[in-house]
Amino acid sequence: MKPVSNRISTTTSWKGQRGAVVVEMAIVLPLFAILLLGAFEFGSIAHDHQALQNAAREGARFSANKTNWIAGSTDPAVQAATLARIRDRVVAYLQGEKITVNASDVTVDQTYPITIGTLTVMGSHITVNYQRSLIFPGITALIPSAATLQLRGNAVFRNFY
């Protein structure tokens, strides 16, 4: 019977394994990089969508106040100034979040019907549209239809007038 040795043979245990780690790394590293970049990209998309929702909510809250009622004046200049003030509020909120939208990307509807049981009241419905390009343009090589994404935030508040 052959005695058991406590020594590990370093020459025979790695024989035939030379370069296997490099090959495994060459396979796993690109997949890990794609996964990591995708996580950053989708996290950024989720952040932007949340900011759009918050901006729409801020605009709807602002629009629901009686002082911002567009139809409360018969003067077209006052109506246009009120509409611009509501849109500017949304645009300013998004600028604080490092998102640039035009005032024309903000839609204001102060006659949005809200039905609660048998009662129908009017609300302010604000919609913000945002065309977002990807942070990592190389992703479009994998998904060609994802060059830009259309994100939208909207909110409705009951009018106080």
C-alpha positions as protocol buffer text, in pm:
chain_id: "A"
residue {
  index: 1
  type: MET
  ca { x: 0 y: 0 z: 0 }
}
residue {
  index: 2
  type: LYS
  ca { x: 122 y: 346 z: -94 }
}
residue {
  index: 3
  type: PRO
  ca { x: 152 y: 601 z: 191 }
}
residue {
  index: 4
  type: VAL
  ca { x: -68 y: 914 z: 174 }
}
residue {
  index: 5
  type: SER
  ca { x: 130 y: 1228 z: 116 }
}
residue {
  index: 6
  type: ASN
  ca { x: 37 y: 1568 z: 255 }
}
residue {
  index: 7
  type: ARG
  ca { x: 214 y: 1741 z: -30 }
}
residue {
  index: 8
  type: ILE
  ca { x: 12 y: 1876 z: -319 }
}
residue {
  index: 9
  type: SER
  ca { x: 167 y: 1828 z: -653 }
}
residue {
  index: 10
  type: THR
  ca { x: 181 y: 2163 z: -826 }
}
residue {
  index: 11
  type: THR
  ca { x: 292 y: 2025 z: -1158 }
}
residue {
  index: 12
  type: THR
  ca { x: 9 y: 1782 z: -1225 }
}
residue {
  index: 13
  type: SER
  ca { x: -289 y: 1969 z: -1073 }
}
residue {
  index: 14
  type: TRP
  ca { x: -272 y: 2265 z: -1316 }
}
residue {
  index: 15
  type: LYS
  ca { x: -160 y: 2068 z: -1617 }
}
residue {
  index: 16
  type: GLY
  ca { x: -402 y: 2135 z: -1903 }
}
residue {
  index: 17
  type: GLN
  ca { x: -555 y: 2434 z: -1719 }
}
residue {
  index: 18
  type: ARG
  ca { x: -307 y: 2689 z: -1843 }
}
residue {
  index: 19
  type: GLY
  ca { x: -492 y: 2986 z: -1997 }
}
residue {
  index: 20
  type: ALA
  ca { x: -837 y: 2874 z: -1876 }
}
residue {
  index: 21
  type: VAL
  ca { x: -871 y: 3174 z: -1646 }
}
residue {
  index: 22
  type: VAL
  ca { x: -794 y: 3411 z: -1931 }
}
residue {
  index: 23
  type: VAL
  ca { x: -1056 y: 3245 z: -2152 }
}
residue {
  index: 24
  type: GLU
  ca { x: -1315 y: 3255 z: -1873 }
}
residue {
  index: 25
  type: MET
  ca { x: -1238 y: 3622 z: -1809 }
}
residue {
  index: 26
  type: ALA
  ca { x: -1268 y: 3699 z: -2181 }
}
residue {
  index: 27
  type: ILE
  ca { x: -1618 y: 3548 z: -2178 }
}
residue {
  index: 28
  type: VAL
  ca { x: -1745 y: 3684 z: -1846 }
}
residue {
  index: 29
  type: LEU
  ca { x: -1600 y: 4038 z: -1849 }
}
residue {
  index: 30
  type: PRO
  ca { x: -1794 y: 4168 z: -2154 }
}
residue {
  index: 31
  type: LEU
  ca { x: -2116 y: 4018 z: -2018 }
}
residue {
  index: 32
  type: PHE
  ca { x: -2054 y: 4179 z: -1681 }
}
residue {
  index: 33
  type: ALA
  ca { x: -1977 y: 4514 z: -1847 }
}
residue {
  index: 34
  type: ILE
  ca { x: -2302 y: 4501 z: -2048 }
}
residue {
  index: 35
  type: LEU
  ca { x: -2496 y: 4414 z: -1734 }
}
residue {
  index: 36
  type: LEU
  ca { x: -2334 y: 4701 z: -1543 }
}
residue {
  index: 37
  type: LEU
  ca { x: -2393 y: 4958 z: -1819 }
}
residue {
  index: 38
  type: GLY
  ca { x: -2752 y: 4838 z: -1856 }
}
residue {
  index: 39
  type: ALA
  ca { x: -2810 y: 4883 z: -1484 }
}
residue {
  index: 40
  type: PHE
  ca { x: -2677 y: 5240 z: -1501 }
}
residue {
  index: 41
  type: GLU
  ca { x: -2889 y: 5315 z: -1809 }
}
residue {
  index: 42
  type: PHE
  ca { x: -3213 y: 5179 z: -1666 }
}
residue {
  index: 43
  type: GLY
  ca { x: -3149 y: 5346 z: -1332 }
}
residue {
  index: 44
  type: SER
  ca { x: -3105 y: 5677 z: -1511 }
}
residue {
  index: 45
  type: ILE
  ca { x: -3426 y: 5619 z: -1710 }
}
residue {
  index: 46
  type: ALA
  ca { x: -3616 y: 5545 z: -1389 }
}
residue {
  index: 47
  type: HIS
  ca { x: -3476 y: 5863 z: -1231 }
}
residue {
  index: 48
  type: ASP
  ca { x: -3581 y: 6075 z: -1529 }
}
residue {
  index: 49
  type: HIS
  ca { x: -3929 y: 5924 z: -1534 }
}
residue {
  index: 50
  type: GLN
  ca { x: -3972 y: 5995 z: -1164 }
}
residue {
  index: 51
  type: ALA
  ca { x: -3856 y: 6354 z: -1216 }
}
residue {
  index: 52
  type: LEU
  ca { x: -4109 y: 6396 z: -1498 }
}
residue {
  index: 53
  type: GLN
  ca { x: -4387 y: 6263 z: -1274 }
}
residue {
  index: 54
  type: ASN
  ca { x: -4284 y: 6500 z: -995 }
}
residue {
  index: 55
  type: ALA
  ca { x: -4269 y: 6797 z: -1233 }
}
residue {
  index: 56
  type: ALA
  ca { x: -4615 y: 6717 z: -1369 }
}
residue {
  index: 57
  type: ARG
  ca { x: -4745 y: 6689 z: -1012 }
}
residue {
  index: 58
  type: GLU
  ca { x: -4590 y: 7024 z: -923 }
}
residue {
  index: 59
  type: GLY
  ca { x: -4744 y: 7182 z: -1233 }
}
residue {
  index: 60
  type: ALA
  ca { x: -5088 y: 7033 z: -1161 }
}
residue {
  index: 61
  type: ARG
  ca { x: -5074 y: 7151 z: -800 }
}
residue {
  index: 62
  type: PHE
  ca { x: -4975 y: 7499 z: -915 }
}
residue {
  index: 63
  type: SER
  ca { x: -5241 y: 7503 z: -1189 }
}
residue {
  index: 64
  type: ALA
  ca { x: -5518 y: 7397 z: -950 }
}
residue {
  index: 65
  type: ASN
  ca { x: -5490 y: 7722 z: -749 }
}
residue {
  index: 66
  type: LYS
  ca { x: -5751 y: 7987 z: -820 }
}
residue {
  index: 67
  type: THR
  ca { x: -5488 y: 8249 z: -900 }
}
residue {
  index: 68
  type: ASN
  ca { x: -5374 y: 8034 z: -1195 }
}
residue {
  index: 69
  type: TRP
  ca { x: -5714 y: 7980 z: -1356 }
}
residue {
  index: 70
  type: ILE
  ca { x: -5666 y: 8048 z: -1728 }
}
residue {
  index: 71
  type: ALA
  ca { x: -6037 y: 8094 z: -1806 }
}
residue {
  index: 72
  type: GLY
  ca { x: -6075 y: 8325 z: -1506 }
}
residue {
  index: 73
  type: SER
  ca { x: -5980 y: 8617 z: -1727 }
}
residue {
  index: 74
  type: THR
  ca { x: -6127 y: 8729 z: -2057 }
}
residue {
  index: 75
  type: ASP
  ca { x: -5806 y: 8906 z: -2157 }
}
residue {
  index: 76
  type: PRO
  ca { x: -5605 y: 8682 z: -2396 }
}
residue {
  index: 77
  type: ALA
  ca { x: -5277 y: 8836 z: -2277 }
}
residue {
  index: 78
  type: VAL
  ca { x: -5354 y: 8742 z: -1916 }
}
residue {
  index: 79
  type: GLN
  ca { x: -5457 y: 8391 z: -2024 }
}
residue {
  index: 80
  type: ALA
  ca { x: -5133 y: 8345 z: -2219 }
}
residue {
  index: 81
  type: ALA
  ca { x: -4928 y: 8476 z: -1925 }
}
residue {
  index: 82
  type: THR
  ca { x: -5104 y: 8238 z: -1686 }
}
residue {
  index: 83
  type: LEU
  ca { x: -5043 y: 7941 z: -1917 }
}
residue {
  index: 84
  type: ALA
  ca { x: -4677 y: 8043 z: -1953 }
}
residue {
  index: 85
  type: ARG
  ca { x: -4643 y: 8071 z: -1574 }
}
residue {
  index: 86
  type: ILE
  ca { x: -4774 y: 7714 z: -1528 }
}
residue {
  index: 87
  type: ARG
  ca { x: -4546 y: 7576 z: -1798 }
}
residue {
  index: 88
  type: ASP
  ca { x: -4248 y: 7768 z: -1662 }
}
residue {
  index: 89
  type: ARG
  ca { x: -4307 y: 7613 z: -1320 }
}
residue {
  index: 90
  type: VAL
  ca { x: -4278 y: 7263 z: -1471 }
}
residue {
  index: 91
  type: VAL
  ca { x: -3973 y: 7355 z: -1682 }
}
residue {
  index: 92
  type: ALA
  ca { x: -3800 y: 7512 z: -1380 }
}
residue {
  index: 93
  type: TYR
  ca { x: -3860 y: 7200 z: -1171 }
}
residue {
  index: 94
  type: LEU
  ca { x: -3705 y: 6983 z: -1441 }
}
residue {
  index: 95
  type: GLN
  ca { x: -3406 y: 7217 z: -1477 }
}
residue {
  index: 96
  type: GLY
  ca { x: -3338 y: 7153 z: -1110 }
}
residue {
  index: 97
  type: GLU
  ca { x: -3325 y: 6782 z: -1198 }
}
residue {
  index: 98
  type: LYS
  ca { x: -3085 y: 6849 z: -1491 }
}
residue {
  index: 99
  type: ILE
  ca { x: -3354 y: 6768 z: -1750 }
}
residue {
  index: 100
  type: THR
  ca { x: -3412 y: 7016 z: -2032 }
}
residue {
  index: 101
  type: VAL
  ca { x: -3757 y: 7041 z: -2188 }
}
residue {
  index: 102
  type: ASN
  ca { x: -3924 y: 7316 z: -2385 }
}
residue {
  index: 103
  type: ALA
  ca { x: -4239 y: 7487 z: -2262 }
}
residue {
  index: 104
  type: SER
  ca { x: -4412 y: 7341 z: -2569 }
}
residue {
  index: 105
  type: ASP
  ca { x: -4348 y: 6991 z: -2426 }
}
residue {
  index: 106
  type: VAL
  ca { x: -4581 y: 7073 z: -2135 }
}
residue {
  index: 107
  type: THR
  ca { x: -4956 y: 7033 z: -2194 }
}
residue {
  index: 108
  type: VAL
  ca { x: -5203 y: 7204 z: -1961 }
}
residue {
  index: 109
  type: ASP
  ca { x: -5573 y: 7108 z: -1947 }
}
residue {
  index: 110
  type: GLN
  ca { x: -5771 y: 7280 z: -1671 }
}
residue {
  index: 111
  type: THR
  ca { x: -6102 y: 7124 z: -1776 }
}
residue {
  index: 112
  type: TYR
  ca { x: -6015 y: 6761 z: -1712 }
}
residue {
  index: 113
  type: PRO
  ca { x: -6323 y: 6585 z: -1568 }
}
residue {
  index: 114
  type: ILE
  ca { x: -6278 y: 6389 z: -1245 }
}
residue {
  index: 115
  type: THR
  ca { x: -6574 y: 6168 z: -1152 }
}
residue {
  index: 116
  type: ILE
  ca { x: -6619 y: 6068 z: -789 }
}
residue {
  index: 117
  type: GLY
  ca { x: -6932 y: 5856 z: -755 }
}
residue {
  index: 118
  type: THR
  ca { x: -7205 y: 6068 z: -914 }
}
residue {
  index: 119
  type: LEU
  ca { x: -7017 y: 6397 z: -874 }
}
residue {
  index: 120
  type: THR
  ca { x: -6800 y: 6530 z: -1155 }
}
residue {
  index: 121
  type: VAL
  ca { x: -6552 y: 6809 z: -1083 }
}
residue {
  index: 122
  type: MET
  ca { x: -6290 y: 6972 z: -1301 }
}
residue {
  index: 123
  type: GLY
  ca { x: -5920 y: 6915 z: -1251 }
}
residue {
  index: 124
  type: SER
  ca { x: -5592 y: 7035 z: -1392 }
}
residue {
  index: 125
  type: HIS
  ca { x: -5421 y: 6771 z: -1605 }
}
residue {
  index: 126
  type: ILE
  ca { x: -5054 y: 6834 z: -1680 }
}
residue {
  index: 127
  type: THR
  ca { x: -4856 y: 6620 z: -1925 }
}
residue {
  index: 128
  type: VAL
  ca { x: -4481 y: 6648 z: -1979 }
}
residue {
  index: 129
  type: ASN
  ca { x: -4319 y: 6479 z: -2280 }
}
residue {
  index: 130
  type: TYR
  ca { x: -3945 y: 6421 z: -2293 }
}
residue {
  index: 131
  type: GLN
  ca { x: -3736 y: 6269 z: -2569 }
}
residue {
  index: 132
  type: ARG
  ca { x: -3441 y: 6103 z: -2394 }
}
residue {
  index: 133
  type: SER
  ca { x: -3128 y: 5979 z: -2565 }
}
residue {
  index: 134
  type: LEU
  ca { x: -2930 y: 5699 z: -2409 }
}
residue {
  index: 135
  type: ILE
  ca { x: -2622 y: 5765 z: -2195 }
}
residue {
  index: 136
  type: PHE
  ca { x: -2430 y: 5480 z: -2357 }
}
residue {
  index: 137
  type: PRO
  ca { x: -2491 y: 5500 z: -2732 }
}
residue {
  index: 138
  type: GLY
  ca { x: -2329 y: 5159 z: -2781 }
}
residue {
  index: 139
  type: ILE
  ca { x: -2648 y: 5001 z: -2649 }
}
residue {
  index: 140
  type: THR
  ca { x: -2820 y: 5100 z: -2973 }
}
residue {
  index: 141
  type: ALA
  ca { x: -2592 y: 4853 z: -3151 }
}
residue {
  index: 142
  type: LEU
  ca { x: -2756 y: 4580 z: -2943 }
}
residue {
  index: 143
  type: ILE
  ca { x: -3109 y: 4728 z: -2953 }
}
residue {
  index: 144
  type: PRO
  ca { x: -3142 y: 4947 z: -3266 }
}
residue {
  index: 145
  type: SER
  ca { x: -3491 y: 5075 z: -3181 }
}
residue {
  index: 146
  type: ALA
  ca { x: -3366 y: 5222 z: -2851 }
}
residue {
  index: 147
  type: ALA
  ca { x: -3179 y: 5523 z: -2993 }
}
residue {
  index: 148
  type: THR
  ca { x: -3417 y: 5758 z: -2810 }
}
residue {
  index: 149
  type: LEU
  ca { x: -3693 y: 5694 z: -2561 }
}
residue {
  index: 150
  type: GLN
  ca { x: -4018 y: 5886 z: -2525 }
}
residue {
  index: 151
  type: LEU
  ca { x: -4081 y: 5945 z: -2155 }
}
residue {
  index: 152
  type: ARG
  ca { x: -4401 y: 6101 z: -2023 }
}
residue {
  index: 153
  type: GLY
  ca { x: -4510 y: 6228 z: -1687 }
}
residue {
  index: 154
  type: ASN
  ca { x: -4865 y: 6330 z: -1607 }
}
residue {
  index: 155
  type: ALA
  ca { x: -5066 y: 6431 z: -1304 }
}
residue {
  index: 156
  type: VAL
  ca { x: -5418 y: 6549 z: -1222 }
}
residue {
  index: 157
  type: PHE
  ca { x: -5519 y: 6775 z: -932 }
}
residue {
  index: 158
  type: ARG
  ca { x: -5871 y: 6886 z: -850 }
}
residue {
  index: 159
  type: ASN
  ca { x: -5919 y: 7256 z: -923 }
}
residue {
  index: 160
  type: PHE
  ca { x: -5992 y: 7490 z: -633 }
}
residue {
  index: 161
  type: TYR
  ca { x: -6206 y: 7722 z: -844 }
}
